[in-house]
């Protein structure tokens, strides 16, 4: 999971997460620390014996969802999101997710899958 997070953050977050300085700082430790802290609430998507993506939920919040950037556009994100929705809706009337406002790629993905922006 850490390798996927590092690759995906490195390739996709620079335009909205403080440029090189912000991303390099985040990859220097906080990203790994977050994953270590939330490992018990992570769900993974696996193919051919490899982790291809993962999500982290806290109560009714999808706090993080990440597909290896090399696999974007192949339907894995939609499958993982549907899995999370199917797991959470039986327990909660409302589920939420958070995304960076500048992460247009992710935000468009969520909108395409029926999510609505409630608050920025």
GUKE-710366 format. One record per residue (C-alpha): x, z, y; residue number from 1. Coordinates in Angstrom, 1 decimal, decimal comma. Layout:
<gudrens>
GUDREN      xx      zz      yy   nr
GUDREN       X       Z       Y  NUM
...
</gudrens>
This chain:
<gudrens>
GUDREN      xx      zz      yy   nr
GUDREN     0,0     0,0     0,0    1
GUDREN     2,8     0,8     2,4    2
GUDREN     4,4    -2,6     1,9    3
GUDREN     1,1    -4,3     2,5    4
GUDREN     0,6    -2,2     5,7    5
GUDREN     4,0    -2,9     6,9    6
GUDREN     3,8    -6,7     6,4    7
GUDREN     0,3    -7,0     7,8    8
GUDREN     1,0    -4,8    10,9    9
GUDREN     4,2    -6,6    11,5   10
GUDREN     2,6   -10,0    11,4   11
GUDREN    -0,8    -9,3    13,0   12
GUDREN    -0,6    -6,3    15,3   13
GUDREN     2,0    -7,3    17,9   14
GUDREN    -0,5    -9,1    20,1   15
GUDREN    -2,8    -6,1    20,6   16
GUDREN    -0,7    -3,0    19,7   17
GUDREN     1,9    -2,7    22,4   18
GUDREN     4,0    -5,7    21,5   19
GUDREN     7,2    -5,3    19,6   20
GUDREN     7,9    -1,8    21,0   21
GUDREN     4,5    -0,4    19,9   22
GUDREN     4,5    -2,0    16,4   23
GUDREN     8,1    -1,1    15,7   24
GUDREN     7,4     2,5    16,7   25
GUDREN     4,3     2,6    14,4   26
GUDREN     6,2     1,0    11,5   27
GUDREN     9,1     3,6    12,0   28
GUDREN     7,0     6,3    10,4   29
GUDREN     3,4     6,9    11,7   30
GUDREN     2,0     4,1     9,5   31
GUDREN     3,6     5,5     6,3   32
GUDREN     2,5     9,0     7,3   33
GUDREN    -1,1     7,9     7,8   34
GUDREN    -1,2     6,3     4,3   35
GUDREN     0,5     9,4     2,7   36
GUDREN    -2,1    11,7     4,3   37
GUDREN    -5,1     9,5     3,3   38
GUDREN    -3,9     8,3    -0,2   39
GUDREN    -6,7    10,4    -1,9   40
GUDREN    -9,4     8,5     0,1   41
GUDREN    -8,0     5,0    -0,4   42
GUDREN    -9,7     2,3    -2,4   43
GUDREN    -7,5    -0,7    -3,6   44
GUDREN    -8,2    -4,2    -4,6   45
GUDREN    -6,0    -5,4    -7,4   46
GUDREN    -5,3    -8,9    -8,8   47
GUDREN    -2,8    -9,8   -11,5   48
GUDREN    -1,5    -6,3   -11,6   49
GUDREN    -0,7    -6,1    -7,9   50
GUDREN    -2,3    -4,3    -5,0   51
GUDREN    -3,7    -7,0    -2,7   52
GUDREN    -5,4    -4,8    -0,2   53
GUDREN    -6,9    -1,4     0,5   54
GUDREN    -9,3     0,6     2,6   55
GUDREN    -9,4     4,2     3,7   56
GUDREN   -12,7     6,0     4,3   57
GUDREN   -13,4     9,4     5,8   58
GUDREN   -17,0    10,5     5,3   59
GUDREN   -19,1     7,6     6,6   60
GUDREN   -16,2     5,9     8,5   61
GUDREN   -14,2     3,0     7,2   62
GUDREN   -11,1     4,1     9,0   63
GUDREN    -8,8     1,3     7,8   64
GUDREN    -9,2    -1,8     5,8   65
GUDREN    -6,3    -4,1     5,2   66
GUDREN    -5,7    -7,2     3,1   67
GUDREN    -2,1    -8,4     2,7   68
GUDREN    -1,7   -10,9     5,5   69
GUDREN    -0,5   -13,6     3,0   70
GUDREN    -3,9   -13,4     1,4   71
GUDREN    -6,1   -13,6     4,5   72
GUDREN    -8,9   -16,1     4,3   73
GUDREN    -9,3   -16,0     0,5   74
GUDREN   -12,4   -13,8     0,3   75
GUDREN   -10,7   -10,6    -0,7   76
GUDREN   -11,6    -8,9     2,6   77
GUDREN   -15,3    -9,7     2,1   78
GUDREN   -15,2    -8,3    -1,4   79
GUDREN   -13,5    -5,1    -0,3   80
GUDREN   -15,9    -4,6     2,6   81
GUDREN   -18,9    -5,2     0,3   82
GUDREN   -17,5    -2,7    -2,2   83
GUDREN   -17,1    -0,1     0,6   84
GUDREN   -20,6    -0,7     1,9   85
GUDREN   -22,0    -0,4    -1,7   86
GUDREN   -20,1     2,9    -2,1   87
GUDREN   -21,1     4,4     1,2   88
GUDREN   -24,7     3,4     1,8   89
GUDREN   -26,1     5,5    -1,1   90
GUDREN   -24,6     8,6     0,5   91
GUDREN   -25,1     7,8     4,2   92
GUDREN   -27,9     6,2     6,3   93
GUDREN   -25,3     4,8     8,7   94
GUDREN   -21,7     3,8     8,1   95
GUDREN   -19,2     3,1    10,8   96
GUDREN   -15,9     1,4    11,1   97
GUDREN   -13,2     1,3    13,8   98
GUDREN   -11,1    -1,6    14,9   99
GUDREN    -8,8    -2,2    17,8  100
GUDREN   -10,6    -4,0    20,6  101
GUDREN    -7,8    -6,5    20,8  102
GUDREN    -7,8    -7,3    17,1  103
GUDREN   -10,0   -10,4    17,5  104
GUDREN    -9,3   -11,6    14,0  105
GUDREN   -10,6    -8,4    12,3  106
GUDREN   -13,5    -8,0    14,8  107
GUDREN   -14,6   -11,6    14,1  108
GUDREN   -14,4   -10,9    10,4  109
GUDREN   -16,7    -7,8    10,7  110
GUDREN   -19,1    -9,7    12,9  111
GUDREN   -19,2   -12,6    10,4  112
GUDREN   -20,1   -10,0     7,7  113
GUDREN   -23,1    -8,6     9,6  114
GUDREN   -21,5    -5,7    11,5  115
GUDREN   -22,4    -5,1    15,2  116
GUDREN   -20,3    -3,7    18,0  117
GUDREN   -22,0    -0,5    19,2  118
GUDREN   -19,2     1,0    21,3  119
GUDREN   -15,8     0,0    22,6  120
</gudrens>
